[in-house]
Amino acid sequence: MSTDLPRKYADESLLVVPNASVNAILPDVGVWPISEDLLDLISTPSMMRRGEAEQTTRVTQLIAYYVVVHDGRILTHRRTRRQPEKRLTAIKAVGLSGHMTVADLPALTTRDMFHQCASSGYANRELAEEIKVRISSECPISLCCVIWEPVDDFGKQHLGLVYVVHAEEQFTVLEPGLITDAKFEGLPDIRAAYDKFTSWTRLLLESKLFLSMLTQE
C-alpha cells in the first residue's frame, strides 16, 4: 500500500479507530444511524501520523463529511489536482470532507460535536476551512449518520461522519485552488449524473435515513 501525500499532509496527526471495531458495529456497506456503540467508539480515538495511517487497514480514519443544503438542493463540487487525495481528483461530490485531527480531540472525547442542535467549535472550524455559508436553521450542523464502504483498502481506511448543514443560497469557496464547480443542484440532476459522483454520494442519495434529514430545519 503506497501513498503520494506531500510531506506536510503525511505528517498530520489524525484520529483513528480500530478497523475491527468498526466492522463489529457496521458489518456491511451502507449508511448507518448513530448508535451508542458507535458514539463510544468514535469518541475514544487514537492518534496516528497520516502517512502511517495511509499504509494500513488495521485502523480507520475518521472523516467529517458536511452536506450543505438549501431549499432541498445540495451544494456539489469537484476536487482539483492540487488537493492531497489524488484518488478523488476531478470526481464530483455532495459533501465537503476533512480528516479529524488532534485539534479535534477535546470536542470528540467530550462528545461536544455530537449534540443534535449544537454548533460546536470543531464543526465551525472544519467547515470554515473550505466554504463560507450563512446558516439558516435553528439546528445548523447536525450529525445524522455515517458512511461505511469497506469494499477495498481505501474504503476500509475511512469512516464518514455525515453532517447536514442547512444554509442560505449564497456561499463563498475559501479554497478555490482545491475546490471547483461548486453549485447547488437538485436530486434529479445529481442522480442523472451518478457516474460523475463519488460512491459516497451514491450511497447517501439512496439512503432513506439521509434523505429524511434534507427537509429538517
Secondary structure, DSSP 8 states (H G I E B T S, - for coil): ------HHHHT-EEEEEEHHHHHHH--SSEEE---HHHHHHHTS-EEEEHHHHTT-SSEEEEEEEEEEEETTEEEEEEE-TTSS-GGGBT-EES-EEEE-BGGGHHHHHTTGGG-TT---HHHHHHHHTTEEEEE-SSS-EEEEEEEE-TTSHHHHTEEEEEEEEEEEEEEEES-TTTEEEEEEE-HHHHHHTGGGB-HHHHHHHT-HHHHHHTT--
